[in-house]
Amino acid sequence: MIFVTIGTQEPFDRLIAIMDEIAGSIDEEVIAQVSNSKFVCKNMVTKDFLSPTEFDDLFFRARLIISHAGMGTIISALERNKPIVVLPRIAKLGEHRNEHQLATAKKMADLKYIHVTYDENELNEKVLELVKAVDIKPLHVLGKKASDSLLSSLTDFITLIS
Amino acid sequence: MKILAIASAGGHWVQLLRLESAFKGHELIYLSTKKDFGKMVEGHQFISVADANRNDKLGLLKTFKALKAIIRSVKPDLVVTTGAAPGLMGLMAGKLYGSKTIWIDSIANAEKLSMSGQIALTFADKVYTQWPDLANKKIIYSGNVLS
């Protein structure tokens, strides 16, 4: 199963439309978390509202995550050992307030942590390539904690003021 | 000591949870914008407030008032946040009642500090960025929420 998520904010119908098209061309179940979507899906099961537990369950069951370039979803995928492909929201297209998703996506791509695609064609190609594998491997896996240097810097300050 | 840790639902919250071990040995109280997030931080007190963003001035004012009341009763020694607007309101209210304050700018801000972060820079005790290029004398870089 492939799980598509657009995060907690505004609709992202560009991602939903292309994933619905891809879902029609592959032999695998695709479930999408959407919000305020105007696009009517033909090939994907869509969920308008998911509780944290339902969301976690779909996330856990999926063998591939497709999402916007939100750091919450990216970190959640890396923590849970899930391969993820992102399509950044573009502010120029009214998909976000500013272009920060493009910037973070580029940084994450430079680190080789996740698959980043910049338009619908790239996303289509990447998904078709990845689903061919029996076992899709994540590019990177994270532990449960922030970097030691950030944690010790915070601890030092807390000790200083205690 | 008492620490109040604040983050809006979504990426800010995911980042805040990755900092928990830095607060070990202290009384930790979480605050977010979704009521059912308490389940994710079992063993700690959890408080929720209504979400607000900078396009909604009345909502911001209400959130600020709610945070002021919470901080006056909780009396945290330290308020720490990974954003966004409600976190900034929490730092301001904390400052007002004598708490120490830490702003950790979201890792999603790779090209410049967030607008809330820039405001926090004018009064918070510590302001962190998660990208080395954005650090300067006042903005600290010491790693990020990744590991």
Interface residues (C-beta under 8 A of the other chain):
Chain A: G7 T8 Q9 S51 P52 G70 M71 G72 T73 I75 S76 L78 H100 Q101 A103 T104 K106 K107 Y113 L142 G143 K144 K145 A146 S147 D148 S149 L150 L151 S152 S153 L154 T155 F157 I158 I161 S162
Chain B: M1 I3 A9 G10 G11 H12 W13 V14 Q15 R18 L19 E20 S21 A22 F23 H26 K34 D36 F37 K39 M40 D77 L78 V80 K100 I102 S106 I107 A108 N109 A110 E111 D125 K126 Y128 Q130 W131 I140 S142 G143 N144 V145 L146 S147
